[in-house]
Amino acid sequence: MKIGYFVLNEELLGEPRMKKLLKDLEAASYEVYPIHTKSDVRPETDLVLSMGGDGTFLSAAHVVSDIGLPILGVNFGRIGFLCENRPEAVLQALMEGSFTIEYRTVLNATLKGHGARQNIGMLPYSINEVAVHRNGPAMLGIHVSVNGEALPTYWADGLIVATSSGSTAYSLSAGGPICMPDSKVIVLAPIAPHNLNVRPLVLPESAKIDISVESRDKMAVMTTDNRTFDMDLDWSVHVEMAQFSLKRIRLAETGFVQALSSRLFWGEDIRNNG
């Protein structure tokens, strides 16, 4: 088996558990090599190890998800929903085949407007969310249409378009619902809305979403996962499901509900301790 590994924080290369994992994989006759960009991926590579936290996993996904390589997240970070596996569990799981491959929805965001494409300079794909934010003190008027049907304008600091994977990320902190990872949905979650009567909205993943903004400020900000850039007010954003899915490897010993309980203390209640 040929395995690439992706590290965003190179200081982790000196971490004893990472050094041991790489050494043990090589001792078990796996071919292990580092990748930084898509051009680093060698022919016949079987999977990619993302070494770090969820931010590292997202960066690894931006490199390889559209070429169909499965990604296994090895947690050297903090919470870790996408990157949840202990380094000590990886080798045995690979040798025994005790893992499954999940297919996660990927969003494709396209900017429209004069000069928009030239200013992106990055892949349009997002695993967690696409979001627009205010860039100054003035709130945004966010105009949204879903499959051509206009929604009431959101007056808010911003708007998040999240996948089910991203429901435990930025969308969660904005009051969005938690979705099981295999839910085929997209979540619209306003950020600090100034409308008392708006709530997060759950859409089918087949929805096609168009977003434009107005503001007294000159610019807005757009983010796609962990990437950020300025957005002119005369640009618009089109978001829809990408034509491929992210292949995420889940070890047999892990699960989404277990991750919620251990990382966010979901259901923590004295009455449940028995």
N, C-alpha and C positions, 0 to 999 in steps of 0.2 A: 504494500500500500504506500502511495506517495502522498505526503501531507505537507501543505504549506502552512506557515504560521505568521500571523499579523500582530505586530506590537506597535502601539501608538506611543506609549511612554517607554523610551529605550532604557530608562533606569531600571525597569522591571527585568531586563535581561540578566542583571546580577542578583535577582531574587532567588534564594535557595530552592524554593519549591518549583519555580519555573525551570531552573537549571536541571533539577532532578527529573522533571517531566520530559524535557527534551533528551536527556541522556538515556532515560529508560525507554523511550520510543525508539531511539537509534539502536539500543541493545536488543530490542525485540525485532530488529530487522526492518523497521519502517524507515523509509527515506524521508527525512525532515529537512525543510529549507525555509528561509525567510522570504516573505513577499512584502512589497511596499506599494506597488502599482499593478495594474492588470497585465502589463508586459512582463512582469516577473513570474507569472504563473507558468509552470512547466507543463508540457503535454502529459496527459494521462494522470494528472493530479486528481486524487479521490475526494479530498475535503480540505477545508481551511480551519485551523484553530485560531480563534480570536482571543488574545491574551490580555486581559484587563478588566474593564467594566462595560456597562452598556454603551457608553460613548465610543469605546474602541470597537465594539461589535457593530455599531452603526457605520463607522468608518470602513471596517472590513467589508460590510455588506455593499457599500457604495462602490467598492473595488471589484467585487466578484459576483454579486447576486445576478446580474443580467447575463452571465455566462453559465449559469446553472450549477455552480459549485456549492455543495452543502457547507454550512458553517456551524462549528461547534464552539460555543462560548465557554471559556475557562475563566472563572472569576478570580481576579486579583484586585477587584474594586470594592464597592460598597454594597448597595442594595442588589442590583443584578437580577433583572427579570429576563432579559434576552441572554445575558451572560451569567448563568446561574450555577455552573458545575464546578465542583471542587477539583483542583488539579490532581489530587490523589486518586480520583475515581475514573480518570479518562482512559488510562492504558488498559485496565481490566475490561472496561465497557467495550472498547474497540476490539480487543482480542476475542471477547465472548460474543460480540455482535448484539449486546444488550442495549440497543438504542433504536429509536424510530426517527423518521424524517417528517417534520411538520412543514406544511406549505403556508406561508404567511403572505397576506395581501401587501402589495407594494403600490404606492401612489405615484402617478406621473403628473408633474406640475409643469405647465407651459405658460410663460409670460407672453402677453400680446401687447403690441404698441410699438411706436417708433423707437428703434434702438434697443428694444428689450432683449432680444436674443443675444446681441453682442455684449451685453452687460452681465449675463449670467456667468459664463466661464466655468460652469460646473455641471455635473450630471443632474438631470431633473428628478431623479427618483428619491422617494422617501419611504422609510420603513415604519416610522412612528407617526409623523405628522408634517403637514404644511401649515404655516401660520403667517398671518399678517399682523403687524403691531404698529402702534403709533410711534413716531420718531421724535416727538416733542411734547409739550404740555397739553396740546389740544387733542380731544378724543377724536375717533374716527367715525364717520358714517360708512358702514360696510354694506354694500349692496350685493346680495347673493341671489342667484337663480339656480334651481335644481332641475335638470332636464328641460330647461327653457322656461320654467315657471318661477316667477319672482317671489321671494320671501319678503316679509316686512324688513325694513332696514334695521340693522343692528347699530346702536350707538354705544360704543364700547372702546376699550383700550386695544382690542384686537379680536381676531377670530382664529380658532384652531380647527383644522380639518384632520381628523385622526383616524388611523386604522384601529382594528381591534387590538393589535400589538401595542399601539400607542395609547390605548385607553388607560394604562397604568403609568404613563409618563406625564407630559405637560398637560394633557387633557384632564387627568385626574385632579391636578392642583387647581384647575379652573372650574371644578365642580362637575366634570363630565362623568358618565357612568363607567363602571368597570365591565369590560366585555370579555368573555372567554376567548382565547386566542383563535379558535376555529370558527368564531362567529363571522359571517360574511356581511359585515356592516362597515359603514363609515360614520363617524361622529362629528357633528358640528357643535363646537363648544365656544361660546363667547367669553372673552377675557374682560373681567370687571365691567359688565354691561351697565349702562345707565338707563336701561328699560327694566322696570320692575316685573314685567310680564313676559320676559323671554326665558327660555330654558334650553339646555342642550337638546339637540335633535339627532335622532338615529336614522340613518338612511341605508338603503341597500347598497352593497359595494358596487353595483352596476351604475350608480348615479353619476351623472356628469355635472360638475359644479363650476359655475363661473362667479368670480369675485372681482368687484371694483371698489375703490374707496374714495372718500372725500374728506378733506381736513383743512383747517386753517394753517397747518404747517405745510412746508413745501415738499416734504418727502414722507414716505412710510417705510417700514422695514418688513422684509419677507424672510422667513426662515424655512429651510427644508431639513428636518432633523437637526443636526449639529452644525449647519452652515447658515450664514447670515449675509445679506446684502441689501443695499438700498433699493427702493422701489419708487419710481416716479408716479405721481398721482394720476397721470393719464394712461398708465398701463393697467391691464387687467390680468387676472390669473385664471387659467382653466385647469381644473384638477379632475382626474379620473383614474380608474384602476389601470395599472400597467398591464402589459400583455404577457407578463411572466410573474412568477411568485418567488419569494425568498424561501430557499430550502434551509431550514434550521434543524440541527440535530438535537434531539432531546434524549438524555440518558434515562434508563429505566427507573432509576432511583429518584427522579425528580418529577414535579408536576406543578401546574399553575396554582391550584388551591394551596398546595404546600408552600409555594413561594409567597403567596399573599399572606399566609399565616405567619411565616417565619420572618418576612421582611417588613411588612406593613402592620403586623400584629392584628390582622383581620380576625374578628371574633374573640379578641382577648376580653374575657369576662370571668369574674370569679366563679360564676355558676358553671362555666365550662371546664374548670380545672379538674373536675373528677372524671 
